[in-house]
C-alpha cells in the first residue's frame, strides 16, 4: 500500500489496540494487515475507520475459531444457551439452559452431563466471552448464573449456522432432531434457534 494513502491516526490506533490488549507486536502486525486488506477492498485509504472494522473482524474471527474448536458437549451447551435466549428472554438461568441442553442430548441420544458439569461449561463459555453469565444470589436457594447473549444475533446466526460450510453429522442430526429448520446439508446453514421450545 502506498505510504501516502495511510493516515498517521490509523497507525496510532493500531499501536493503541496492540498495547492495550497484549503489548505484542504480532497483534499490531495482524491488525495492520487486516486493516490494509479492508482499505484496499473499499476506499483505498487506510484510516481509523478501516482499523475499527479490522479490529471487530479479528474479534469475530477468533470467536469463530473458538466455537469451531469446542467439544461436542460444549457445543451443545452453547446451543442450549442461545436457544433458551431465543425464546424471547433477555436472560436465562442455569436451570432453564440445562432443561434445553437435556432435550438436545435426548434427541441426539447422547448421555447428558450433570447440571453441575454443564454449569462449569457455562463458566468456560463466559470466560471466553461467547456468553455473559455472572453468578447472582438467589436468596435462600443459593446461587445461579444469569445467562445473556454477548454476541449480536447476526454474529451468532453466522457462527452457529455458517452457510455452505460442511457440518459434521452431529450438528446436522442435532438440527434435524431438535426442530431446527435446516435448509441445506448442514446445521450451519440458515437454522432458527427459536424452533426449540
SULKA-V502528 format. One record per pair of residues at least 6 apart in sequence whose ideal C-beta (glycine too) atoms are under 8 Angstrom apart, sorted by the first residue. I is the first residue (numbers start at 1). J is the second residue. D is the distance in whole Angstrom. If there is no record, write none. Layout:
i j d
I J D
I J D
This chain:
i j d
1 36 5
1 39 7
1 40 7
1 46 6
5 39 7
5 44 6
5 45 5
5 46 6
6 45 8
6 46 4
7 45 7
7 46 6
7 47 5
7 48 7
9 47 7
9 48 5
10 35 7
10 46 5
10 47 5
10 48 5
10 50 7
10 51 5
11 32 8
13 48 5
13 51 5
13 52 8
14 28 5
14 31 5
14 32 5
14 35 7
14 51 6
15 28 6
17 27 7
17 28 7
17 31 6
17 51 7
17 55 6
18 24 7
18 25 7
18 27 4
18 28 4
18 31 7
21 27 6
30 58 7
31 51 7
31 54 6
31 55 6
31 58 6
34 54 4
34 57 6
34 58 6
35 46 6
35 50 5
35 51 5
35 53 8
35 54 4
36 46 6
36 50 8
37 54 8
38 50 5
38 53 5
38 54 5
38 57 7
39 45 6
39 46 4
39 47 7
39 50 5
42 50 7
43 50 7
60 155 6
60 159 8
63 129 7
63 130 6
63 151 7
63 155 7
63 159 7
64 159 5
66 128 6
66 130 7
67 75 8
67 78 7
67 130 7
67 159 5
67 160 7
70 78 7
72 110 7
72 170 6
73 110 8
73 113 6
73 121 7
74 121 5
74 124 7
74 125 7
75 170 8
75 171 8
76 101 6
76 104 5
76 105 6
76 108 8
76 110 7
76 174 7
77 97 7
77 101 6
77 118 6
77 121 4
77 122 6
77 125 7
78 125 6
78 130 6
78 131 7
78 160 8
79 104 6
79 160 7
79 174 7
79 193 7
80 97 5
80 98 8
80 100 4
80 101 4
80 104 6
80 118 8
81 92 7
81 97 5
81 122 7
81 125 7
81 131 5
81 147 5
82 131 8
82 149 7
82 156 6
82 160 7
82 193 6
83 100 5
83 104 8
83 178 8
83 193 5
83 194 8
83 196 4
84 92 4
84 96 5
84 97 5
84 99 8
84 100 5
84 147 7
85 91 8
85 92 6
85 147 7
85 148 7
85 149 5
86 192 8
86 193 4
86 194 4
86 196 7
87 194 7
87 196 8
87 197 7
89 96 8
90 148 6
91 146 5
91 147 6
91 148 5
92 146 8
92 147 5
92 148 8
93 144 5
93 145 7
93 146 7
93 147 7
94 115 7
94 118 7
94 119 5
94 122 6
94 144 5
94 145 5
94 147 7
95 115 7
95 144 7
97 118 7
97 122 7
97 147 6
98 115 5
98 118 5
98 119 8
100 196 6
101 112 7
101 118 6
102 112 5
103 178 7
103 196 7
104 174 6
104 178 6
104 196 8
105 111 7
105 112 4
106 112 7
107 174 7
107 177 4
107 178 5
108 170 7
108 173 6
108 174 6
108 177 6
108 178 8
112 118 8
113 121 8
119 145 7
122 131 7
122 133 5
122 145 6
122 147 6
123 133 7
123 145 8
125 131 5
125 133 7
126 132 6
126 133 4
126 134 8
126 145 8
129 150 6
130 150 6
130 151 7
131 147 6
131 148 7
131 149 7
131 150 5
132 147 7
132 148 5
132 149 7
132 150 5
133 145 4
133 146 7
133 147 5
133 148 7
134 145 7
134 146 6
135 143 5
135 144 7
135 145 6
136 143 7
136 144 6
136 145 7
136 146 5
137 143 6
138 144 5
149 156 7
151 159 7
157 190 8
160 187 8
160 188 7
160 191 8
160 193 8
161 187 7
161 188 5
161 189 6
161 190 6
161 191 5
162 186 8
162 188 4
162 189 8
163 184 7
163 188 7
163 189 6
163 190 6
164 184 7
164 186 8
164 189 8
165 186 6
165 188 5
166 185 7
166 186 6
167 185 7
167 186 3
167 187 5
167 188 5
167 189 8
171 186 7
171 187 4
171 188 7
172 182 7
172 185 7
172 186 6
172 187 5
174 180 7
174 187 6
175 182 4
175 187 4
175 191 5
176 182 6
178 195 7
178 196 6
179 195 4
179 196 6
179 197 7
180 187 7
180 191 4
180 192 6
180 193 7
180 195 5
180 196 7
181 190 8
181 191 6
181 192 5
181 195 6
182 189 6
182 191 5
183 189 5
183 190 5
183 191 8
184 190 7
